[in-house]
Amino acid sequence: MDTAAPDASAGLVFRDATDADVDTLVALIESAYRGDSSRTGWTTEADILEGQRTDPEGVLEVIKSSDSRLLTVEQDGQVVACCQLEHRGDHAYFGMFAVSPALQGAGLGKVIIAQAEQLARETWGATEMHMTVISVRDDLIAWYERRGYRRTGRMTPFPYGDDRFGIPQRADLQFELLVKELG
């Protein structure tokens, strides 16, 4: 899960998503988090949430927002990853992060998050990166901690009853804010 290949960034192309990418990005995000295909990778939420992770409207909203960028990552002409960056004053929000399940564990995620942090600093002068993670996702939180993020203990409720975010399979879901200072 954490063994970076020396060439994890080889041939990567980073670009802002366009309207034409919506369907591809929805499929990528769904494959990384929901259903049996997500079980190929380690970021699956299939055991705690069913239903959708996102939808075309949500992805398009991020693409169209003047305060956001949906960073799309291609390798050999194929979209293999994405992440959202949103300008929020002195910090940036990192979300909608997905890496193709077949490529997870090879160091690609490390490269992408480092690029996202650099872009947030350079583009908006962000001094911190914020993100929210489902608090029961111990492996994922540990991965972010190894990247320099710290748990804040600040929780927000999971939107139970709003199927746009999935159908919870347990009653204890909430989001924890993770923060990293960008030096």
N, C-alpha and C positions, 0 to 999 in steps of 0.2 A: 504494500500500500504506500510506502514512503520511500521506496528505493528509486531515486531519480536516475534515469538514463542520461548519459552525458550529452546526448543529442536530442533531448526532449523538445527543444525549441527549433530544431532543424526544419526549415521549410515552412514555418508558420507565417501566415499573413493575418495581421490585425486590421480590422476596418470597422467603421460604423455600419450597423444594420440598415437596410432599406425596407420599404414596403414589400418588395419582392421576396424578402427573406422570411416573412412571417410564418408561413406554413412549415418551412424547414426548421425554424427555431422552435416552434411549438412542438414538433415531432422530437427534436433533440432533447428539450427540457423534459418532456413526458418520458422519453426512453431512459433518462438518467435517474428519475425519481419514482416512477409509477409502473406497476404491472410487472410481468415476468421478465421483460427485456431489461428492466433496471437491476435485476438480480445478478446480471453479468458483472456489474461494477460493484463498488462498495458504498456508493452514496444513496442507495435505494431507501425510499420511505414506504415501500410496499407493505411492510408489516404494521405500520402505524396509521397509514392513510390510504384510502382507495379513491377512485374517481380521478379527476383531472388535477394537475399541478398548476396549469395556466391555460389560457385560451387565446385565440387570435386577437381578440379585442384588447386583452391585457398587454400582449406583446406590442401591438401597434401603438398603444397609448405610450409606452416607454419610448418607442422609436420617434414618435411625434413630439414628445415633451421637449421644450426648450431647455430645461434644466437637467436632462438625462442624456446618456449615451448608452446604447445597447451595443457593446463591443462584440463583434463576431470574429471568430478565429477559424481560419481555413488552413488545411494541410492537403497538398496535392489536389487543390481545386474543390475539396469537400469541406463543408462546415462541420467542425469537430468539437467546438466549444463556444460558449458565450457567457457574458456577464453584463449586468447593469451597473452603471455608475450614475449617481444622481447628486448634483450639487446642492448642498444644504448649508449654506453660510460658510462657517469655518471648517466644516467637515464634509466628507462625501459619504454617500451610502452605497454599499456594495450588495448586490442582490442578483437574483435570477441567474445564478452561476450554475452552469451545466457543462460537463465534459462527457463525450460519448462513452458509454459504459465499456466498450471494447478497448478504449485507450486509457481508462483509469488505472492508476497505480504505476504509471511510467514517468511521472514527473511533470506532466503537462499542466496540471492544476497549479503547481508552484510557479511555473513560468507565467501563466495567465494572471494570477493574483499579483505577482510582482509588477507586471506591465500595467495592470489596473491601478495599482498604488502610485506608480510613476505618473500615469496620465492624470490622476486626481490632483497630484501635487503641481504638475506643470500646467494643466489647463485651468484649474480653479484656485490654486494656491492652498489647497486643503491641508490642514495640519493633522487631521485625524481621519481614519476610515472607520465607519460604523457598519454593522450588519446585525441582523437578527437571525437566530438559529433556534429550531425547536429544541427545547431544553433537555429532552430525553435522548438526543442524538449525541451520545457520549463520544463515539469514535470521530464524528465530524468535528465536534467542538475541540477535541484533542488535536486534530489535524490543524485547525486554525490557531490553536495555542502555540503549536510548533512554528507557525508562521509569524508569531509575535503578537497575536490578538489576546486580549485578556477578558475574562468573564467579569461582568459588572454586577451580576445579581439583580439587575433591573429587568423585570418581567412584564410582558404584555400578554393579554389573553389571546388564545387561538380563536379565530372567528367561527366557532361552532355554529352550524346551521346555514353557513354560506358555502354552498357546494362549489363555488368558483375556486375555493382553496383546497378542495378535497373533502372526503368523507372520513372523519376520524374513527379509528378503531379502538380508541381508548379515551378515557375521560380526563387524563392529566396533562394534556398538551398545552404548552404555552411557549412564547418566544422569549429568549434571553438576548439582551443586547451585548454584543462583543465589540471591543474598541481596540484600535491600534494607533499609536502616535506615528505619524509619518515624518521621519527625520530628513 
